[in-house]
Amino acid sequence: MTDGTDGPAHRPSARRSALRHWLAGGAVAAIATVVGLSLVLRSGAAPACAAPVPHGVALLAPPATGILHKGKATFYDLGGSGGNCSYPAAPADGNYVALGPAEYAAGAACGGYLDVTGPKGSVRVMVLDKCPECAPGHLDLSRDAFARIADPVRGVVDVSYRSVADPPLSGPLTFRIKEGASQWWFAVLVAGHGNPLRAVEVRQGSSGPWREAARESYNYWLIDSGAGPGPYQIRVTDTRGHRATASGVRLAPGTVQRSSVRMYGGSSGGSVTVTATPSANPAPSASASTRAATRPTPTLAVTAGPPASVEPTGGEAFAPVPLAGSSPGCG
């Protein structure tokens, strides 16, 4: 279900028979046993190993960067929508993944990337969705991504995977103000950031106080009391300490506003561009495939506000606690 303040409440109900049989056969417990949740203690540049977390303990954190995780992969078809992360559409290359609740971490993994290796090879996938029935270490890949690493006839395969640090960016940051937003209730979806996000801050104009937004599980960042009528500056910080500030973001619900600033690696010139898009929030009873089939694609380009700017930061990178697998030398 969705409304003015809630995101997607469920994933498509149609799952493959291979996944259902695998789950029914007790593979969830097998994954937890094989994966062996572990804590990573940071000491210098190399992670140290700690005692395994007892079976059944769920740590909410995206897969940790630099740690090799092992698990299983299945596949499904999202049908063209942006999944529980609320993006208007899946990546153009069709390579995405849904994570279980622990690794999805209430939306903290959204927009990040994993390198996944299976029997046939490797593929890079974007975290786009949540798989409610998936245990830690279970990746539900898109059909295209699964075909890159294994024969789809197999249905379930062993894989290893790592979180990608500073993946190449497809473009500058984009911002989408949620339908129903006003000067008294603010919600924004940030995309194009490469690494998972740690914080989003908003201020009215260019001189007001920064206000920290709270991330919802459907990947919008909210300020319940609003952020004013706009235009806004929005400051974004990712889990590796990169920080960028975009100016001239307007209170334009339901549109994607493309800034001129990249999360890292430099910034291009130009003004904020607004592209009209349909709602990223599915109707309560619509399936993903139905939403994709009825999605319109009008566009409107306008300019608004001064160019965005990059704001370097010297802060430490955020290091989430890994959920599964092991690092080199952990045995």
PyMOL commands that set and color helices and strands:
alter all, ss='L'
color gray80, all
select helices_A, chain A and resi 17-24+27-35+83-85+101-107+143-149+152-154+288-293
alter helices_A, ss='H'
color red, helices_A
select strands_A, chain A and resi 38-43+46-52+69-76+96-99+113-117+122-130+138-142+157-163+174-177+186-191+197-204+211-212+214-215+221-223+232-238+243-249+255-258+272-276+303-304+309-310
alter strands_A, ss='S'
color yellow, strands_A
deselect
rebuild
show_as cartoon
